[in-house]
Amino acid sequence: MFFGRKRRIFDVAVILGLTALIFTFSGCGTENDYENSPKLIEMETEAITENNQLYVLADLIFNMPAVCGEDGPGELRVTLGDRRVDPDDIEVLKWPSNSSGIKYDFDNIPDDQVIHLRIRTDSVENGILKIKASEKLTRFRYITDPTGKYSIKLFSVNKCIKSGAAVEMNSTEAQNISLTVKSPANKCDVMLIKLRDDDTDSTITPDAGTYDKLVDKSLIVKNEDYLNATKASTAKAIADKVNECYGSQVTASSSGSKVTMVSASTSDSHHYSLEIYEY
C-alpha cells in the first residue's frame, strides 16, 4: 500500500511537470519584457453596417508585430459608453491594413503590427469606445508577440467613434454664425457636437437641465435613423440640438445642408464655431 501511494505521488508529479511544459510552449504569453513586449501606440475606430447589423471596427496599432489568439477578446474589457461588450460579440479579423475602411492619421503601418477587432452592437451608446485589460489581469496570455513568448504590455485606450458627419464654418460672427454640412452622420447612431467661443478658446456650456450628460463637454445627438441620414437631415439635427441645449445663448435654423445661428445678445461681438467632436 505504501509503495502504491508513492507511485501515485510520482505520477501526479510527472503530470504536473508535463502540464507546465505544455503551458510554457503553447503560445501563451509568459513574459513581459521592456524591449520585446509589443506596446500599443494608437487605436483607430470606425462604425460600419452590414446586413442591417451595426459593427464597430477597432484597429489596435502596436510598435512591433503583435497577434491576438481566439481567446484574446476574453482578456479585454471593452465598453461602449457605460455598457460592457460581451467577449462573444468581439471577433478578431485577419485582413490587410485599411481594408476595414479606417483611414489612419499616419502611413506605412505594417499589417503585422495591427490587431483588427470587429465588435457587434445595436448602438454606440455615447459614442466612446474604451478598451483595456480585464480586471485583475497581470499579463496577457493570448495577446502577444508572434512567437507567443512575450505578452503585449497592459494598456487602456479611449476613442470617439466617428459619426461620418463633417461641417465647414462659413461665418463665425456672433450675429451671423453659419456652417455647411459637408458629409452626413450616416455611420452610427450617435453624433457629438459642441459650440465653441473662438475668442476665448473655450467650449460653451449648454443650458442647465437640457441634457443628461456630456462627453468631454460635447452634447450627445441621437441619430437612430442614421442609415438614411443626409446632409439636410444632419443639418436639421444639429439646429434642433442647438436650440434645445443652447437656446438661452443662440438661436439656430437649418435650410438644406446649411445651419445658421444668431447670438441671443445683440451686443455680442464674439466669434463662435460648432465642432463635430472626434479624436
Residue pairs with C-beta under 8 A, 6 or more apart in sequence:
24 30
26 148
27 69
27 144
27 148
28 141
28 142
28 144
28 148
29 139
29 140
29 141
29 142
29 143
29 144
29 145
29 148
29 149
29 150
29 151
29 152
30 149
30 151
31 37
31 149
31 150
31 151
32 139
32 150
32 151
32 153
33 150
36 145
36 149
36 150
37 145
37 150
37 151
37 152
37 153
38 62
38 63
38 64
38 65
38 66
38 113
38 144
38 145
38 150
38 152
38 153
39 62
39 63
39 64
39 152
39 153
39 155
40 60
40 61
40 62
40 152
40 153
40 155
40 157
41 61
41 62
41 63
42 61
42 104
42 106
43 58
43 59
43 60
43 61
43 129
43 131
43 157
43 159
44 58
44 59
44 61
44 102
44 103
44 104
44 105
44 159
45 56
45 57
45 58
45 59
45 102
45 129
45 159
45 160
45 161
45 162
46 56
46 57
46 100
46 101
46 102
46 161
46 162
46 187
47 54
47 55
47 56
47 57
47 124
47 161
47 162
47 163
47 164
47 187
47 188
48 54
48 55
48 57
48 100
48 101
48 187
49 55
49 227
53 120
54 120
54 121
54 122
54 123
54 124
54 188
54 189
55 118
55 119
55 120
55 121
56 80
56 118
56 119
56 121
56 124
56 129
56 161
56 188
57 100
57 101
57 102
57 116
57 117
57 118
57 119
58 116
58 117
58 118
58 119
58 129
58 131
58 159
59 97
59 100
59 102
59 104
59 114
59 115
59 116
59 117
60 66
60 68
60 114
60 115
60 116
60 117
60 131
60 157
61 104
61 109
61 113
61 114
62 113
62 114
62 115
62 152
63 113
64 113
64 145
65 110
65 112
65 113
65 145
65 146
66 112
66 113
66 115
66 143
66 144
66 145
66 146
66 152
67 115
67 143
67 144
67 145
67 146
67 148
68 92
68 115
68 117
68 142
68 143
69 92
69 142
69 143
69 144
70 92
70 142
71 141
71 142
72 92
72 115
72 140
72 142
72 143
73 87
73 90
73 91
73 92
73 117
74 87
74 134
74 142
75 133
75 134
75 137
75 140
75 141
75 142
75 143
76 87
76 90
76 131
76 132
76 133
76 134
76 143
77 84
77 130
77 131
77 132
77 133
77 134
77 135
78 84
78 85
78 87
78 90
78 119
78 129
78 130
78 131
79 85
79 129
79 130
80 119
80 121
80 123
80 124
80 125
80 126
80 128
80 129
80 130
81 124
81 125
81 126
81 127
81 128
82 125
82 126
83 125
85 119
85 121
89 119
89 120
89 121
90 117
90 118
90 119
90 120
91 117
91 118
91 119
91 120
92 115
92 116
92 117
93 100
93 116
93 117
93 118
94 116
95 116
96 111
97 104
97 109
97 110
97 111
97 114
98 104
100 116
112 146
115 143
119 129
123 189
123 190
124 161
124 188
124 189
124 190
125 190
126 190
126 213
126 215
126 220
127 160
127 161
127 163
127 188
127 190
127 191
127 192
127 215
127 220
128 158
128 159
128 160
128 161
128 215
129 158
129 159
129 160
129 161
130 156
130 157
130 158
131 155
131 156
131 157
132 154
132 155
132 156
132 157
133 140
133 154
133 155
133 156
137 154
138 154
139 151
139 154
140 151
140 152
140 154
141 151
143 151
143 152
144 150
144 151
144 152
145 152
159 279
160 192
160 215
160 277
160 278
160 279
161 187
161 188
161 190
162 187
162 188
162 278
163 185
163 187
163 188
163 190
163 191
163 192
163 223
163 226
163 276
163 278
164 183
164 184
164 185
164 186
164 187
164 188
164 226
164 229
165 181
165 183
165 184
165 185
165 191
165 234
165 276
166 181
166 182
166 183
166 276
167 179
167 180
167 181
167 182
167 238
167 259
167 274
167 275
167 276
168 179
168 180
168 182
169 178
169 179
169 273
169 274
170 178
170 179
170 180
170 258
171 177
171 178
172 198
172 271
172 272
172 273
173 269
173 271
174 262
174 263
174 265
174 268
174 269
174 270
174 271
174 272
175 262
175 263
175 266
175 268
176 260
176 262
177 250
177 260
177 261
177 262
177 263
177 272
177 273
177 274
178 258
178 259
178 260
178 261
179 258
179 259
179 273
179 274
180 257
180 258
180 259
181 231
181 232
181 234
181 235
181 238
181 257
181 258
181 259
182 231
182 257
183 231
184 229
184 230
184 231
184 233
184 234
185 191
185 221
185 223
185 226
185 229
185 234
185 237
186 226
186 227
186 228
186 229
187 226
188 223
188 226
189 222
189 223
189 224
189 226
190 220
190 221
190 222
190 223
191 220
191 221
191 223
191 234
191 237
191 276
192 215
192 218
192 219
192 220
192 221
192 276
192 277
192 278
193 218
193 219
193 221
193 238
193 241
193 242
193 274
193 275
193 276
193 277
194 203
194 204
194 217
194 218
194 219
194 274
194 275
194 277
195 203
195 204
195 242
195 246
195 249
195 250
195 272
195 273
195 274
195 275
196 202
196 203
196 204
196 272
196 273
196 274
196 275
197 203
197 204
197 270
197 271
197 272
198 270
198 271
198 272
198 273
199 270
199 271
200 270
203 217
204 246
204 249
204 272
205 217
206 214
206 219
206 245
206 246
207 245
207 246
207 247
207 248
207 249
210 244
210 245
210 247
211 219
211 220
211 245
212 220
213 220
214 220
215 277
216 277
216 279
218 277
219 241
219 245
221 237
221 238
221 241
223 229
223 237
225 233
231 256
231 257
232 254
232 256
232 257
234 257
235 254
235 255
235 256
235 257
235 258
235 259
236 254
238 252
238 254
238 259
238 274
239 252
239 253
239 254
239 259
239 261
240 252
242 250
242 252
242 259
242 261
242 274
243 251
243 252
246 252
248 264
249 263
249 264
250 261
250 262
250 263
250 264
250 272
251 261
251 262
251 264
252 259
252 260
252 261
253 259
253 260
254 260
259 274
261 272
261 274
263 270
263 272
